[in-house]
Structure formats: structure tokens, C-alpha cells
């Protein structure tokens, strides 16, 4: 005999647990299902940066700004440590051409409300010692922050469970139960579960779940490789990206035309340092299916790029590497909302590399759409049916 819930959430990463927490706060009976464990996907194989200034001006940045407000005080709200710090962030600029691109990018971000400026080399090196001599300047925002993504995922899960959410780990959804064009539950490796609504929050696997309802969703996996160093005294003062990272993120078609291996791998500097002192050095952006293994060429190109921009990194020992997959969408925006043509199915996936940064606001938006029919901001650009 199948069990019954009001809402089933598929996916126990940071997006799924954030939605579960927000729905439970609103009195909903929620069951969350995760095929492995919390932080076993992208939420446990990413860096810790919460970059606002990497977001495209428009709805993307508006979401990030709203999420940033929610991060302030979130540790106290959830009742668990998440290692959240607003240390600020920099995007390193290597040439006059990049400087012009970033000036335009920053000007549009300021119009939306982001506190960000372009600074020269002398000021940049005061904020982050060790910059290579060819660095001409940087952007800088005091609003960028960091968080431990695994602790964030676990904190949301704990808070959701305290509010009554039934979390079922190692419970893999193998099919959707559909009747008269309506999802009425899920089939899992542990039996059938009925629900009035099913939320697909499975990140890079969201297309596979959608396919169970006969839907085509343009979310595909995009690998990122990261290097972790030994613990060292505080060296990385701010979260750091490179202007090349922005190009890799928003213009993947440009990478394919390059003769450079690093460019083809989508290598752009992403740098931060944990509370324990480990430096996280990334990252690649590669379309290699669901392969999360590290490649020699990927790690080599990340290191070449990082030490080219910040030479003192050559003196730090590496202890391990990791790989994860981001849920890529063609326009860089997540799919959040009800699916057309199949009643009872809600999408919340496709955040690419922004799942951690946008987790709080995604949880709120999803809960509001489900319980009230509208969100506190216009989320039509996130409509999951926009590619149909």
C-alpha cells in the first residue's frame, strides 16, 4: 500500500532542502526523497563563493540580491552553522579589452542595486597580495560572500526535519505515477508514494525525471573540476574570479573556437579559502555528460591559470581534487514553476553554478508559487515552459 503526502520533493541537495524547509514553514506535509545522501551531488562538489557580481544584470542579479538578504541571519534561523562570511569579492582584469567589457558589465549591475566598482592595480593588490604583474585592475564588491555548501545543505535538511518534513535518503525515484495527465506520485526503490504535487529538484538529473512524464527539458550536466590545497594561514582575502570566468560562464560557444586547451575546457579562475585554511582553486566548465572524474589536462590547466594570475600559489601543496556537475540551461537561468501539460509537476532546477547562491531565494519562490500562486517578484523569466 502506497504512502501519501501533500508534496513530494525529489532531490536532497541544497535546492530541494531549501524548498522543503520553506514549504514546511507554511504548514505543508512534505516528503523529500534523495537517491543517495545530502550533498552527494553538486551541493557537495562545488566551491564556497556566493558571487553577486558574476550574475548577469536583470532577473539573475535580482534573484542574487534577494538571496543575499536572506543569507544574512540564515545561520540563526536554521539553527546550525553554515560558515557564512561577507568578505567581499574581486574579478581580476588582465587587459584593456577585458577592462572595457567589465566596465560595461559593472555599470549595468550598479543600475540594479549592486554595490560594485572597478579598481586599479594598486588598490587591487592591497585587497589581495600576490597578484601577477600583468593584472591591470579588478572589480570589487563588498556584497560578495562565502558559505560552506555542505553545511548549508545539512542545515536546511535539519531545519526541515524539525518542522516535520519526512526525509528519505537512499530512496531513488524510478518512475512518476501519472493518471489523466496528472502526476499523482512516484515509484521508488522502496515502493510507491502518492502526493498531490511532485517537485523536481534534481539538478543536473532534472531532465531524466522530466522524461518520466514525457517532457523534454534542456538541462544538461556541465562538469567543474576543483583543486583543494593543504590548510595554510589566511592568504586568499576575498572571493576571487577572473574576467575569463565570466566569459566561460555566459559564452560557451566562444570556447569551442579557441585553439587553447584551457579555453576549450572553460577554465576561469575561481578562488576562495575555507575557515580551516584550505584553498579551493577552480574551475573548468565542460560538457562531458555525467562524468565527474578529474582529468589530468583539466587539473593542469586550472593550475597553470591560477599560478599565472597569483604566482605565490605555486608554493602551496595540493592534497586532493574533486569534480562535480552543474545543471546547465541554454540561457543561464533556472527553471522554476509549474510544468505545462502535466498537472501536479513543479520544476526547480537548472541553476548551473549558482545553486548555492540562489538556494534561499529559490526555496522562497517555489514555496510561494505552490502555496499562493505567485512569488514576491516577477519570475516569468524562470518559467520552465519557456523553451517549448
LUMBA-560529 format. One line per 5 residues: number of its first residue (from 1); their letters; for each residue x, y, z of C-alpha. Coordinates in steps of 0.1 Angstrom, whole numbers, plus 5000, padded with zeros to 4 digits. Example, Ala and Ser with C-alpha at 12.3 -4.5 7.8 and 13.67 -1.06 7.14 Angstrom:
1	as	5123:4955:5078 | 5137:4989:5071
This chain:
1	xxxxx	5000:5000:5000 | 5014:5034:4990 | 5020:5062:5014 | 5005:5097:5009 | 5019:5132:5013
6	xxxxx	5007:5166:5002 | 5040:5173:4984 | 5069:5151:4973 | 5103:5167:4966 | 5128:5147:4945
11	xxxxx	5163:5158:4953 | 5181:5163:4987 | 5206:5189:4976 | 5206:5225:4987 | 5177:5234:4964
16	xxxxx	5154:5206:4974 | 5161:5210:5011 | 5156:5248:5009 | 5122:5242:4992 | 5112:5216:5018
21	xxxxx	5121:5240:5046 | 5101:5268:5032 | 5070:5246:5024 | 5071:5232:5059 | 5072:5267:5074
26	xxxxx	5039:5272:5056 | 5024:5241:5071 | 5027:5217:5042 | 5031:5180:5047 | 5063:5172:5027
31	xxxxx	5083:5141:5019 | 5117:5146:5005 | 5135:5118:4986 | 5172:5116:4978 | 5187:5088:4959
36	xxxxx	5220:5089:4979 | 5227:5114:5007 | 5226:5152:5012 | 5254:5170:4993 | 5261:5139:4972
41	xxxxx	5257:5159:4940 | 5266:5194:4930 | 5260:5207:4966 | 5289:5187:4978 | 5313:5192:4949
46	xxxxx	5315:5229:4944 | 5333:5259:4958 | 5320:5282:4986 | 5317:5315:4967 | 5284:5334:4968
51	xxxxx	5292:5359:4940 | 5267:5385:4932 | 5288:5404:4907 | 5291:5373:4885 | 5254:5375:4877
56	xxxxx	5240:5390:4845 | 5222:5423:4851 | 5185:5416:4851 | 5165:5388:4868 | 5196:5368:4875
61	xxxxx	5212:5396:4896 | 5178:5405:4912 | 5175:5369:4924 | 5211:5370:4938 | 5204:5403:4956
66	xxxxx	5172:5389:4972 | 5190:5357:4982 | 5219:5377:4997 | 5194:5394:5021 | 5181:5360:5031
71	xxxxx	5217:5347:5039 | 5221:5375:5065 | 5207:5358:5096 | 5201:5325:5079 | 5225:5306:5103
76	xxxxx	5205:5318:5133 | 5172:5310:5115 | 5182:5274:5106 | 5199:5268:5140 | 5230:5252:5125
81	xxxxx	5265:5266:5115 | 5269:5273:5078 | 5302:5292:5079 | 5287:5323:5061 | 5310:5353:5057
86	xxxxx	5307:5385:5037 | 5344:5390:5029 | 5337:5407:4995 | 5348:5396:4961 | 5370:5405:4932
91	xxxxx	5370:5398:4894 | 5406:5401:4881 | 5411:5420:4849 | 5441:5412:4827 | 5439:5435:4797
96	xxxxx	5424:5469:4785 | 5399:5449:4764 | 5387:5430:4794 | 5386:5463:4813 | 5361:5478:4788
101	xxxxx	5339:5447:4789 | 5338:5447:4827 | 5332:5485:4829 | 5300:5479:4809 | 5291:5449:4830
106	xxxxx	5296:5468:4862 | 5277:5499:4851 | 5246:5477:4843 | 5249:5459:4877 | 5250:5492:4896
111	xxxxx	5217:5503:4880 | 5200:5473:4896 | 5215:5480:4930 | 5247:5460:4933 | 5275:5478:4953
116	xxxxx	5304:5472:4929 | 5333:5493:4915 | 5362:5490:4891 | 5395:5495:4910 | 5430:5499:4897
121	xxxxx	5460:5476:4901 | 5474:5494:4932 | 5441:5491:4951 | 5436:5455:4939 | 5469:5444:4952
126	xxxxx	5462:5459:4986 | 5430:5438:4988 | 5447:5406:4975 | 5485:5404:4977 | 5504:5383:4952
131	xxxxx	5486:5393:4920 | 5506:5389:4888 | 5523:5419:4874 | 5502:5419:4843 | 5469:5423:4862
136	xxxxx	5456:5458:4853 | 5428:5460:4878 | 5398:5444:4893 | 5362:5447:4901 | 5353:5448:4938
141	xxxxx	5321:5443:4957 | 5316:5442:4995 | 5284:5423:4989 | 5300:5390:4978 | 5302:5363:5004
146	xxxxx	5311:5327:5011 | 5293:5298:5027 | 5301:5261:5034 | 5278:5244:5009 | 5277:5211:5026
151	xxxxx	5269:5227:5060 | 5242:5248:5043 | 5226:5217:5027 | 5227:5198:5061 | 5214:5229:5080
156	xxxxx	5184:5231:5056 | 5177:5194:5060 | 5179:5196:5098 | 5156:5226:5100 | 5131:5210:5076
161	xxxxx	5131:5178:5096 | 5124:5197:5128 | 5093:5212:5110 | 5080:5177:5102 | 5095:5170:5067
166	xxxxx	5099:5133:5062 | 5134:5129:5046 | 5140:5096:5029 | 5177:5091:5020 | 5189:5063:4996
171	xxxxx	5154:5064:4980 | 5157:5066:4943 | 5127:5077:4922 | 5125:5052:4892 | 5093:5065:4877
176	xxxxx	5065:5090:4880 | 5029:5078:4886 | 5006:5096:4861 | 4969:5095:4857 | 4949:5116:4833
181	xxxxx	4979:5139:4826 | 4985:5144:4862 | 5013:5133:4884 | 4999:5115:4914 | 5030:5101:4930
186	xxxxx	5064:5084:4924 | 5077:5049:4922 | 5109:5043:4941 | 5133:5015:4950 | 5114:5014:4983
191	xxxxx	5079:5014:4970 | 5052:5037:4958 | 5044:5071:4973 | 5014:5092:4964 | 5012:5130:4965
196	xxxxx	4991:5159:4953 | 5023:5176:4939 | 5058:5165:4929 | 5087:5189:4929 | 5116:5180:4906
201	xxxxx	5147:5195:4923 | 5173:5170:4910 | 5197:5195:4894 | 5217:5180:4865 | 5194:5149:4866
206	xxxxx	5162:5170:4862 | 5158:5162:4825 | 5158:5124:4834 | 5130:5129:4859 | 5110:5151:4835
211	xxxxx	5114:5125:4808 | 5094:5101:4830 | 5065:5124:4823 | 5073:5125:4786 | 5088:5160:4788
216	xxxxx	5119:5174:4772 | 5138:5198:4794 | 5170:5215:4782 | 5191:5209:4813 | 5223:5191:4808
221	xxxxx	5254:5183:4830 | 5284:5206:4828 | 5315:5194:4847 | 5336:5215:4870 | 5369:5204:4884
226	xxxxx	5383:5219:4916 | 5417:5216:4934 | 5419:5216:4972 | 5452:5226:4989 | 5466:5219:5024
231	xxxxx	5455:5242:5052 | 5476:5274:5052 | 5474:5307:5070 | 5448:5332:5056 | 5462:5341:5021
236	xxxxx	5431:5345:4999 | 5415:5376:5014 | 5384:5378:4992 | 5365:5356:4969 | 5382:5358:4935
241	xxxxx	5371:5352:4899 | 5387:5362:4867 | 5371:5381:4838 | 5377:5349:4818 | 5354:5330:4842
246	xxxxx	5326:5353:4832 | 5333:5347:4795 | 5333:5309:4801 | 5301:5311:4821 | 5279:5330:4796
251	xxxxx	5295:5324:4762 | 5304:5287:4759 | 5302:5289:4721 | 5333:5312:4722 | 5353:5285:4739
256	xxxxx	5348:5259:4712 | 5365:5282:4686 | 5397:5287:4706 | 5429:5268:4699 | 5438:5270:4736
261	xxxxx	5432:5238:4757 | 5425:5259:4788 | 5399:5280:4770 | 5383:5249:4754 | 5379:5234:4789
266	xxxxx	5362:5266:4801 | 5389:5273:4826 | 5384:5305:4845 | 5398:5313:4879 | 5376:5307:4909
271	xxxxx	5394:5311:4943 | 5385:5310:4979 | 5398:5298:5013 | 5378:5278:5038 | 5376:5285:5076
276	xxxxx	5401:5256:5081 | 5426:5272:5057 | 5422:5250:5026 | 5423:5270:4993 | 5398:5259:4967
281	xxxxx	5411:5265:4932 | 5388:5261:4902 | 5374:5256:4877 | 5365:5240:4844 | 5332:5242:4825
286	xxxxx	5330:5210:4804 | 5302:5192:4786 | 5313:5156:4792 | 5280:5140:4803 | 5277:5127:4839
291	xxxxx	5315:5121:4842 | 5326:5136:4875 | 5362:5122:4874 | 5391:5146:4873 | 5413:5147:4842
296	xxxxx	5450:5154:4841 | 5446:5181:4814 | 5418:5198:4834 | 5438:5199:4867 | 5469:5210:4848
301	xxxxx	5451:5239:4830 | 5435:5251:4863 | 5469:5252:4880 | 5485:5269:4851 | 5458:5296:4850
306	xxxxx	5457:5301:4888 | 5495:5304:4892 | 5497:5327:4862 | 5473:5351:4879 | 5485:5346:4915
311	xxxxx	5521:5332:4914 | 5525:5326:4952 | 5500:5297:4948 | 5529:5277:4934 | 5542:5274:4970
316	xxxxx	5511:5256:4984 | 5507:5218:4984 | 5477:5201:4968 | 5460:5174:4989 | 5432:5164:4966
321	xxxxx	5409:5172:4937 | 5372:5168:4931 | 5347:5171:4902 | 5310:5178:4901 | 5284:5186:4875
326	xxxxx	5264:5218:4872 | 5228:5218:4857 | 5233:5239:4826 | 5205:5257:4808 | 5208:5275:4774
331	xxxxx	5200:5309:4788 | 5218:5305:4821 | 5186:5308:4842 | 5170:5281:4863 | 5136:5265:4856
336	xxxxx	5112:5273:4884 | 5075:5268:4882 | 5046:5245:4872 | 5050:5224:4841 | 5025:5229:4813
341	xxxxx	5007:5198:4801 | 5013:5177:4831 | 4994:5188:4862 | 5010:5183:4896 | 5046:5186:4885
346	xxxxx	5068:5215:4896 | 5103:5222:4883 | 5131:5238:4904 | 5164:5230:4887 | 5189:5243:4862
351	xxxxx	5209:5268:4884 | 5242:5260:4867 | 5269:5272:4891 | 5245:5294:4911 | 5226:5268:4931
356	xxxxx	5243:5277:4964 | 5240:5314:4959 | 5203:5312:4949 | 5192:5284:4973 | 5175:5307:4998
361	xxxxx	5155:5327:4973 | 5146:5296:4952 | 5131:5280:4983 | 5110:5310:4990 | 5099:5315:4954
366	xxxxx	5089:5278:4950 | 5070:5278:4982 | 5052:5310:4973 | 5042:5297:4939 | 5030:5264:4953
371	xxxxx	5010:5278:4982 | 4999:5313:4969 | 5001:5311:4932 | 5026:5339:4928 | 5060:5350:4941
376	xxxxx	5072:5382:4957 | 5090:5391:4924 | 5081:5385:4888 | 5096:5351:4879 | 5082:5347:4844
381	xxxxx	5118:5346:4830 | 5122:5314:4850 | 5091:5298:4835 | 5100:5261:4829 | 5079:5261:4797
386	xxx	5099:5289:4780 | 5119:5266:4758 | 5088:5248:4744
